């Protein structure tokens, strides 16, 4: 009887929710945004900037996906919008006089879809461009799969083409189970 209780308790402990996918999740990108904001905050490029400085207007490109995940174009834009709207990036904007905007081609598409937005962002004049590239490496074992993701960011001055800053963040996603499940 004691053995049956022990086996039952062991099985119950193993029955927790197991992740079945290594696909990038929204919470991963929240972590990416926080890490990038921290890296930018402490970077040499923004070190001497304060709230009273002439603002940098940074246009954010959609994510370039070189990972094993299929990320639709709409999701690529969504990821960058989520990063732009995150609390760490808004704090960075206030403290370092930087403003994040969507690129001109995306703005043109938004204006074409909604005539009420024809005058939106009329006074934007980007000074910098920020891009992001997703890469991944996959490892599959007997009991699951692990994907290691790396996100590389770069900030380029549009006036002279100079790289102002680059940063990187890595995270991993684990999934348990058999591949045919």
HUNORBEL-V49454 format. One record per residue. N is the residue number from 1. RES is the residue in one letter. D_CENTER is the distance of its C-alpha to the mean C-alpha in whole Angstrom. Layout:
BEGIN
n=(N N)
res=(RES RES)
d_center=(D_CENTER D_CENTER)
END
This chain:
BEGIN
n=(1 2 3 4 5 6 7 8 9 10 11 12 13 14 15 16 17 18 19 20 21 22 23 24 25 26 27 28 29 30 31 32 33 34 35 36 37 38 39 40 41 42 43 44 45 46 47 48 49 50 51 52 53 54 55 56 57 58 59 60 61 62 63 64 65 66 67 68 69 70 71 72 73 74 75 76 77 78 79 80 81 82 83 84 85 86 87 88 89 90 91 92 93 94 95 96 97 98 99 100 101 102 103 104 105 106 107 108 109 110 111 112 113 114 115 116 117 118 119 120 121 122 123 124 125 126 127 128 129 130 131 132 133 134 135 136 137 138 139 140 141 142 143 144 145 146 147 148 149 150 151 152 153 154 155 156 157 158 159 160 161 162 163 164 165 166 167 168 169 170 171 172 173 174 175 176 177 178 179 180 181)
res=(X X X X X X X X X X X X X X X X X X X X X X X X X X X X X X X X X X X X X X X X X X X X X X X X X X X X X X X X X X X X X X X X X X X X X X X X X X X X X X X X X X X X X X X X X X X X X X X X X X X X X X X X X X X X X X X X X X X X X X X X X X X X X X X X X X X X X X X X X X X X X X X X X X X X X X X X X X X X X X X X X X X X X X X X X X X X X X X X X X X X X)
d_center=(52 50 49 47 46 44 43 42 40 38 37 36 34 32 32 28 25 24 21 22 18 16 13 10 10 9 9 7 4 7 8 5 6 9 9 9 11 13 13 14 16 18 18 22 20 20 23 25 24 25 25 28 27 27 23 21 19 16 15 11 12 10 8 11 11 14 13 16 14 15 12 14 14 14 11 9 10 9 5 6 9 7 6 9 11 10 13 12 11 15 17 16 17 20 21 20 21 18 17 14 15 15 17 20 20 18 20 23 22 21 25 27 26 27 30 29 26 28 29 25 23 27 27 23 24 21 22 18 16 12 11 8 9 9 12 14 17 19 22 24 27 30 28 25 22 19 16 14 11 10 7 10 9 13 15 18 21 22 26 26 23 23 20 19 17 14 12 11 9 11 11 14 14 18 20 24 27 29 27 30 29)
END
